[in-house]
Amino acid sequence: MYRIVKKRNLNPSVTLMSVKAPLVAAKAQPGQFIILRADETGERIPLTIADYDCGSGTVTIIFQIVGATTKLLSQKKEGDFLADFVGPLGSASHLEGLEKVAVVGGGVGCAIAYPTAKALFHKGAQVDVIVGFRSKDLIILEDEFKKASTRYFCTTDDGSNGVKGFVSDVLKSLIEGGGKYDAVVAIGPLIMMKVVSEVTRPYQIKTVVSMNPIMIDGTGMCGGCRVTVGGETKFACVDGPEFDGHLVDFDEAMRRGKMYAEREKEKLAEMNCRLMKGAR
């Protein structure tokens, strides 16, 4: 059992949790993830490691309430326990030799982008962080990113905070203004990562994206997390989750990501119904 030692709501739909998992914390690196079960009967879900502390033996995860399991997870309190917390899984980010990097995060994907930006900044790299949200009410980790970046840019779709527009607009402006990046790391919705990859393609800037397909076992055996990269089938759980954004078949990934959308809605509706009955 894994104890929740800290819980904080970052916005109405996004929650941060720190979990006591010393063996995971001792091996964790930026870019990796864990698979957890909220309780003994729950499904397995992957969540990226947002931060870790070897001294306290804790691992931080950040999740958005989008389905039945994340709804259940959000109801856990400090002091409660998770049934399983397995990791670290996946390949760590390759950060060596990078001196100037743009780290681009979209929405809850910023939780995944943060440890990468933090690691690069602590290695002495120049780190331009570009984050995007629909509105100011959804902004997360602003203070954390400012401490882990050379320059920080925030965009909102409605212009309620920072630059009105998209992360790709700011990135393109920086590149055209002479931003010679060794690499761009983009993490967020698939369509955002696709657009960012197309922005950098003409400039031949190395672009790394983090894929989050359907995943079950986390060891490459089930095949659920397959993605097509450079015409070859890869498994995000063992070959990734980070890949060359210029080689990823994003259209296929978006189609696969919608396969169980209706079933997810049904399960969430069933859970909400049970919660309402229990509250009576």
N, C-alpha and C positions, 0 to 999 in steps of 0.2 A: 504493500500500500504506500502511496506517495502523498505526503501532506501538503496542502496548499498553505503557504506561509504568508502570501500577500495577494491581495486582489484589488484592482482599481479599474473603474470604468473610465475609458479614455474619451468616449463619446456615447451617445445613446445605443449604439449597436456594436461597439468594439470594446473588448475587455482585456486587461492585462492580468496575468497570473504568474506568480513565482512559486515554483514547486520544489520541494526538498527531494533532490535526486543526485546525491554526491557522486555516484559512479558515472552518471551521464555528464555532469558538470566538469568532471576531471578530464574528459576526452573531447568535449564539444569544441567546434570551430565554426567560424562564420560560413554560412551557406548550407549547413547541415540541418536536419530536422529530426523530430521524434514522432512516434505513433503512440497514441494513448487510447484508453477506454475510460469513460467517466465512471462506469460501474461494472459490476460483474456480468450484466446482461447486455451491455452497450456494444455498439459497433466500434471498429477501429478507425480512427481518423488521423491523418498526418498534419502536423503543425510545425512550422519552421521555428528554430531556436532564435528568439529575438535577442537574448542576452544570456550570460551565464557567469557565475561567480564561484570559482573553485574554493575560495576561503569559506564561504557559507554553505557550499554544496547545493546551490540552488540554480535552477534553470528557468528562464522567463519565456513564456509563450504569450502571444497576442492573437486573439481570434475575433472574427465577426460572427454575429448570430445570423446564420442563414438557413439552418436546418434543424432537425430534431435533436441531434447530438450536441451541437453548439448551444442550442437553447437549454438543454439539460446541464451542460457544463457551466453556463452563465449563472445557474441557480446555486452552484456550489459556493460555500462561504470559506473564509479564512479558518483554518483548523480542520476543514473537511479533507477527505482523502480521495484520490483517484485510484482506480483498480490497477491500471497498467500505465507505464511511462517508459517506453522502450527507445533506446538510442545511445549515442547519436548515429543517425543513418544518413546515407548519401555521401557524396564526395564534397570535401571542403572547397571553398572558393580559392582560386589561384590568384594570389595577390602580390607575389614577388615581382620585383623589377618595375612596378608601376609608380611613376612619379607624378603624373597629372591625370586625374580621373574624374569623370562626371558620374555621379550616382543618382539615378532617376527612380523615384518611387511614386506609385499611384495608389491612392486609397489605403486599404489595409495592407497592401504590398509594401508600404513604408516600413512596416514592422520587420519585414525581411531585409529591406535595404539598409536599415539602421546598423546592424552588426558589421556589415561590409564597410560602410562609411567610417564607422568607429575604428575598425582594424586598420584601414588604410591611413586614416589621419594619425593614428598612434605610430605608424611606421614612418611618418614624416612626409607622406605624399600630399600634394595639393589636391584637395577634394572639393569639387563644386557639387553641392546637393541641390537637386531640383525635385520638389514634391508637388503633387497635384491632388486636389479634392473637389468635390462638387460644390461645397460651400464652407464657410469658416467654422460652422458648428461641427464639422466632421474632421477637422484637423487634429492629428495625433503626433506626439513625440516632437513637437516643435523645439522645445528647449534642448532636448537631447541631440537633435540634429545640429542645432546651432553650435553646440559644444564639440561636435565631431566633424566640422566642415570648415573649409577656408572661406567659402562663400555659400550663402543659403538663399535659395529662391523658392517662393511658394506661389502656386497658381490655384485659382478657383474658377470653376466653370461660370459662376455668376458674378465674379468680380468682388465678392464680399470680403476678400482678404488677398493681399498681394497682387499679383498680375492676373488680370482677367484673361482666361484662355487655357491652353493646355501645356503640359510639360514639354511636348515636342516643339512647341513654338519657341519656348525659352532656350531649349537645347540648340535648335537651329540658329537662333540669333547669336548665341555664344560661339558656335563653330564659325559662322560667317564673320564674326567679329575678331577672329584670330585664335579661337580656342583650339589649340593643338593637343588633343587628348590622346594619351596612350591607350585608353580604353573607356568605354561607356558601359556602365552596369545598369540595366533596366529591369525593374521588378514591379509587377502590378497586373492589372487586367490584360488578357491576351491581346486585345485590340490595341492597347497602349504600347505593349512591347513590340508589336508588329510595326506600328507607326514609327516608333523610335528607331527601330532597326532600318527602316526605309530612309529615315533622315540621315543616318550615319553611313549608309551604303555608298553613296557617291563619293564620300570623303575617305573611304576605305579605313574607317576607324573600327578597331576591334570592338565588338558589341556582345556583351554577355547578358543572357536573359535567364530567369529562374522559372522553370515550368512546374505547374501544379495540377497535373492530370488526376483522374480517378486513381486511387491507390488503395490496396488492401493489405498485402503482407509486408511490403517494404524491403523485400529481399530479391526481387526480380523473378520470382517463381510464378506469380499469378498472371502477369502480362497485362494487367489492367492499366498500368501507367505508361504504356508504350506511346512514343512520339516518333515522328519521322524527321530525321535531321540529315540533311545532305543526301536524301534519297534512301537512307538506311533506317531500319527500326532500332530505336534506342529505348531503354527503360529508365524513366526519370529517377526511380528509387536507387539504382545502383550506378548508372552511367551519368546521372545528373545529381541534383536537379538543374544545374546550370549548363547551358549549351550556347553555341555560337548562334546569335540571333539572326545572322544572315543566311543560315542554313536550315532553320526550323520551318516546318510546314505549319504555319499558324492557322490557316483555314481549316485544315484537318483537325487540329487540336481544338478549335472552337466548336466544330461539329461534334466531336467526341464529348466535350465538356457539357453539352446540352442533352446527352442521351437519357439521363436520369432526372432531369429537371422536374418533370411532372410527378415522379415518384417521391422526390424530396419534398415537394409541396404537400403531397398527401400525408406523408409521415409527420410533417410539422403541424398540419391541421389536426391529425389524430392526437398529437401530444398536447396541443392547446386545448382540445376538447377534454382530455383527461384532467388537465390542470384546473379547468373551469369547474368540472364536476367535483374535484377534490376540495375546491374552495367553498363549496356550498355547505 
